[in-house]
């Protein structure tokens, strides 16, 4: 019963269920149909308008082909378009966008769009310019998710896209987003602007086209990625913060290429608490441009701007493992800089920059390490701008401090251990202080200052290094001059100076004419172990000055082994005139290397432990030898030349026009002195003059000092006591041409050849190549001698000469003792004359002349040539042949060195001998002698002689042989027969073969004498060796 009662209820339930299912299916069908309609056809207009209005309220002016409903995406806008009326802005299109609607708002019958999700969008710039081909730039594959939040806030969760191989990622947050549409860039151009010439837009378009063209030239080795984050208030564009990340594996650009590059850029807003700022970070494994190549590059920078104050505060840092440019390179570089920049002035208000580099190389120099620091600040008291200051006006408001340092600096020309300096610009003065250049063996220190108002540059320099280390930095001429010096420890130089620079407005100044006259220098220098072209000094110091083109060394002091030498120097740079004063000892032997071989040999003959003391002044013009002039006084003690000692040598001197004048020169020796009123040497004319020369010293010493040939020529002329000699005239400096000298000589004892004279005097004149002796007188072996002579020395091998000699009352024994035999038995008083009219010194067969001789009270029979008759006469009458000759005289002629006499008459007690014949210079005799008995008997001598004529014929002999070994033979046969019985032993001995006994005169060996030397003539080709 109960079951049956329940069946109607179940039936009704089934009916309701069927109805409900049908309704559901109908509802599903309606929904499906509606969904198909909304998906395919789109939302109807009454549904689209609230959506569009809501989007516009969020600041999105959306245009689309349709709004439709997607089963899984919701409301979808197809063929989406966004853009304004400004042609310079890009045009945005998208295939579709999901419109997210707030479901809760729909329940309250309100349409609220929460966001958009854009799919497959594209941003296109149409860079169309008149007269140019169309050009479009597009960012494709744009996908974005944009959220609209209460309070007019946009949140862009993501935006991705790509362009030319690059990937873009953007996120953003914007408050008051609708105000963005009020930015000027999104405003349409008015009609006036559209009608006016579009100069500015066209310029912008041109720039955009250029940017596009440059971007197309960039080739990436891999897809770069750009990530951008934005955050700001749409009401103020300056409030936006931005963070940009850019990374690329590598790229080749028109400006260079890089690998593994990363860029991070952050921009901050200008608020009450945080001014406008930015941060930049850039890294790259390698970067190369036409100007520089870097590796492991790190660049970071921060910038803070206060627009109300119009200033930027910036900091930047750069680090690189290596840097290379066409001019220089470094292994590591680190740069840090901070500055404050005015928005109205390109120069910073204040800044600090620090640079550190190591392993620096360049084509000019290199360094192991370098540091640089520069700091600028506003000037405390800046002078007013002045047109005359030119570009310095830009720097007047600023003060600058620079510090720099480099270690182990090396160039192809020099090596420097360290360099450092400090520079300070405090308008209007620029200063450089503590400039130190450290060399391995010393340093250079300098300070400088420049007043830009007066253009005066002042500086101070201190050096203590070897200047030879930087000689390659000098000009070839300066290097050649510097190469003449050597020193021990580096020289020390202290120098202060000043100069006036050209006007700042003068772009092409004449430095030589405008600056050089203003240069002023003053300083001091010192050096030890100095040599100049082989001339050394233990130490040298000097002060120096330069002004008005005039160099001055007012006190140059040098210490040499011989003492301290003081020098002053003045030299004019334009006229090349100079003046040098020298005072102190200086050994001329130190100049040996400055002379040729002959000059060095001459200086080598000097000997002595002292040096001459010089007090001289030298003037002239550099590079003009003819302008050299000098004057002064020189003394030298205890000096020897060619072994000839002098106690003292002194003279005043003057040199001008290549002529040297010696005033009152004097040489003092132990045996006398030599002096003159003046000596003059004219070197171009090769002449010398002596005025009132006087010598009381040994002439051989003077000759030895002149040279060995002169000494050899005067060696035969010997004075036991130095004679007194005066000389005047002209001296040829080479050869004998133009000689004109007069000598007056007096002194004794004198020895020449084998002659010895107690006193001799005379005058010698040397004119050209002729030497003339006049008024020659002297004491001659108890008598006197007088004569004159002439020599032509033009031909040195065969010198023509002639002379005249007159002897009066000479002692025959003393004369022959010197000439031949000290033990001779000759006696008598000799007088005579010898005149040679023509002869050659080296040819004994060339003599011509005549003469006569006279003997009184003489014994001559000890002479072999006369002794032959003595023997014969003693045979007849013992003792007759040894009788004293009361008188003997004769004359003779000399022809071709053959002496001819025809009237030699010897008178003795009871007889007279008459000689006639010849004897040559080889002592060969060819003579005839006749003895006349009783020829000089008083009153009856001639009569007796005539009566005894037959007897005289018995004593007529022919004499042959030589003077030392004469042979006498009777001329007639009868005397031979008569005299044979008177000397039987000699007759028998003469008949024996092989008997060559010289007889009783064998102890008188008279040999031909050597010719006396002629006055010497020096060969011009050997005059240097002689001197």
JOPEHU-V304553 format. One record per backbone hydrogen bond with DSSP energy under -1.0 kcal/mol. NH is the residue of the N-H (numbers start at 0). CO is the residue of the C=O. If there is no record, write none. Layout:
# JOPEHU-V304553
<<NH:CO> <NH:CO>>
This chain:
# JOPEHU-V304553
<<4:0> <5:1> <6:2> <9:5> <10:6> <11:7> <12:8> <13:9> <14:10> <15:11> <16:12> <17:13> <18:14> <19:15> <20:16> <21:17> <22:18> <23:19> <24:20> <25:21> <26:22> <27:23> <28:24> <29:25> <30:26> <31:27> <32:28> <33:29> <34:30> <35:31> <36:32> <37:33> <38:34> <39:35> <40:36> <41:36> <42:66> <46:43> <47:43> <48:44> <51:47> <52:48> <53:49> <54:50> <55:51> <56:52> <57:53> <58:55> <59:54> <61:59> <62:80> <64:77> <67:75> <68:37> <69:73> <73:69> <75:67> <76:96> <77:65> <78:94> <79:93> <80:62> <81:91> <88:85> <90:123> <91:81> <92:121> <93:79> <94:119> <95:118> <96:76> <97:116> <98:74> <99:114> <101:111> <105:101> <106:102> <108:105> <109:104> <113:99> <114:99> <115:145> <116:97> <117:143> <118:95> <120:141> <121:92> <122:138> <123:90> <124:136> <126:124> <126:134> <127:125> <131:128> <136:124> <138:122> <139:161> <141:120> <142:159> <143:117> <144:157> <145:115> <146:154> <147:113> <148:152> <152:148> <153:173> <154:146> <155:171> <156:144> <156:154> <157:144> <159:142> <160:167> <161:139> <162:165> <165:162> <166:223> <167:160> <168:225> <169:158> <170:227> <171:155> <172:229> <173:153> <174:231> <176:151> <178:175> <179:176> <180:177> <181:178> <182:179> <185:182> <186:183> <193:189> <194:190> <195:191> <198:196> <201:197> <202:198> <203:199> <204:200> <205:201> <206:202> <207:203> <208:204> <209:205> <210:206> <211:207> <212:208> <213:209> <214:210> <215:211> <217:214> <218:251> <220:249> <224:246> <225:166> <226:244> <227:168> <228:242> <229:170> <230:240> <231:172> <233:174> <235:232> <238:235> <239:236> <240:230> <241:266> <242:228> <243:264> <244:226> <245:262> <246:224> <247:260> <250:257> <251:218> <252:255> <255:252> <256:287> <257:250> <258:285> <259:248> <260:247> <261:282> <262:245> <263:280> <264:243> <265:278> <266:241> <267:276> <269:237> <270:273> <275:304> <276:267> <277:302> <278:265> <279:300> <280:263> <281:298> <282:261> <283:296> <284:258> <285:258> <286:293> <287:256> <288:291> <292:323> <293:286> <294:321> <295:284> <296:283> <297:318> <298:281> <299:316> <300:279> <301:314> <302:277> <303:312> <304:275> <305:310> <309:305> <310:305> <311:340> <312:303> <313:338> <314:301> <315:336> <316:299> <317:334> <318:297> <319:332> <320:294> <322:329> <323:292> <324:327> <328:360> <329:322> <330:357> <331:357> <332:319> <333:355> <334:317> <335:353> <336:315> <337:351> <338:313> <339:349> <340:311> <342:309> <348:339> <349:339> <350:375> <351:337> <352:373> <353:335> <354:371> <355:333> <356:369> <357:331> <358:367> <359:366> <360:328> <362:326> <365:409> <366:359> <367:406> <368:406> <369:356> <370:404> <371:354> <372:402> <373:352> <374:400> <375:350> <376:398> <378:396> <388:385> <389:386> <391:388> <392:389> <393:390> <394:391> <397:394> <398:376> <399:424> <400:374> <401:422> <402:372> <403:420> <404:370> <405:418> <406:368> <407:416> <408:415> <409:365> <410:413> <415:408> <416:437> <417:437> <418:405> <419:435> <420:403> <421:432> <422:401> <423:430> <424:399> <425:428> <428:425> <429:449> <430:423> <431:447> <432:421> <434:445> <435:419> <436:443> <437:417> <438:441> <441:438> <443:436> <444:461> <445:434> <446:459> <447:431> <448:457> <449:429> <450:455> <451:427> <454:450> <456:498> <457:448> <458:496> <459:446> <460:494> <461:444> <462:492> <463:442> <468:465> <469:466> <470:467> <472:469> <473:470> <478:474> <479:475> <480:476> <481:477> <482:478> <483:480> <484:481> <485:530> <487:527> <491:525> <492:462> <493:523> <494:460> <495:521> <496:458> <497:519> <498:456> <500:454> <505:502> <510:508> <513:509> <514:510> <515:510> <517:514> <518:515> <519:497> <520:545> <521:495> <522:543> <523:493> <524:541> <525:491> <526:539> <528:537> <529:536> <530:485> <531:534> <532:483> <534:531> <536:529> <537:558> <539:526> <540:556> <541:524> <543:522> <544:551> <545:520> <546:549> <549:546> <550:570> <551:544> <552:568> <555:566> <556:540> <557:564> <558:538> <559:562> <562:559> <564:557> <565:582> <566:555> <567:580> <568:552> <569:578> <570:550> <571:576> <572:548> <575:571> <577:619> <578:569> <579:617> <580:567> <581:615> <582:565> <583:613> <585:611> <589:586> <590:587> <591:588> <593:590> <594:591> <599:595> <600:596> <601:597> <602:598> <603:599> <604:601> <605:602> <606:639> <612:634> <613:583> <614:632> <615:581> <616:630> <617:579> <618:628> <619:577> <621:575> <623:620> <626:623> <627:624> <628:618> <629:654> <630:616> <631:652> <632:614> <633:650> <634:612> <635:648> <637:646> <638:645> <639:606> <640:643> <641:604> <643:640> <645:638> <646:667> <647:667> <648:635> <649:665> <650:633> <651:662> <652:631> <653:660> <654:629> <655:658> <658:655> <659:680> <660:653> <661:678> <662:651> <663:676> <665:649> <666:673> <667:647> <668:671> <671:668> <673:666> <674:693> <675:664> <676:690> <677:690> <678:661> <679:688> <680:659> <681:686> <682:657> <685:681> <686:681> <687:730> <688:679> <689:728> <690:677> <692:726> <693:674> <694:724> <695:672> <700:697> <701:697> <702:698> <703:699> <704:700> <705:701> <706:702> <710:706> <711:707> <712:708> <713:709> <716:713> <717:715> <717:750> <719:748> <723:745> <724:694> <725:743> <726:692> <727:741> <728:689> <729:739> <730:687> <732:685> <738:735> <739:729> <740:765> <741:727> <742:763> <743:725> <744:761> <745:723> <746:759> <749:756> <750:717> <751:754> <754:751> <756:749> <759:746> <760:776> <761:744> <762:773> <763:742> <764:771> <765:740> <766:769> <767:738> <769:766> <770:790> <771:764> <772:788> <773:762> <775:786> <776:760> <777:784> <778:758> <779:782> <782:779> <783:807> <784:777> <785:805> <786:775> <787:803> <788:772> <789:801> <790:770> <791:799> <792:768> <800:838> <801:789> <802:835> <803:787> <804:833> <805:785> <806:831> <807:783> <809:829> <810:780> <811:827> <814:810> <815:811> <816:812> <817:813> <818:814> <819:815> <820:815> <823:820> <826:858> <828:855> <829:809> <830:853> <831:806> <832:851> <833:804> <834:849> <835:802> <836:847> <837:847> <840:798> <842:839> <845:842> <847:837> <848:893> <849:834> <850:891> <851:832> <852:889> <853:830> <854:887> <855:828> <856:885> <857:884> <858:826> <862:859> <865:862> <866:862> <867:863> <869:865> <870:866> <871:867> <872:868> <873:869> <874:870> <875:871> <876:872> <879:876> <882:879> <884:857> <885:906> <886:906> <887:854> <888:904> <889:852> <891:850> <892:899> <893:848> <894:897> <896:846> <897:894> <898:918> <899:892> <900:916> <903:914> <904:888> <905:912> <906:886> <907:910> <910:907> <911:931> <912:905> <913:929> <914:903> <915:927> <916:900> <917:925> <918:898> <919:923> <920:896> <922:919> <924:960> <925:917> <926:958> <927:915> <928:956> <929:913> <930:954> <931:911> <933:909> <934:931> <936:933> <939:937> <940:936> <943:939> <944:940> <945:941> <946:942> <947:943> <948:945> <951:947> <952:948> <953:950> <954:951> <955:952> <956:928> <957:968> <958:926> <959:966> <962:922> <966:959> <968:957> <970:955> <976:972> <977:973> <978:974> <979:975> <982:979> <986:982> <987:983> <988:984> <989:985> <991:987> <1001:998> <1003:1000> <1005:1003> <1021:1018> <1022:1019> <1025:1021> <1026:1022>>
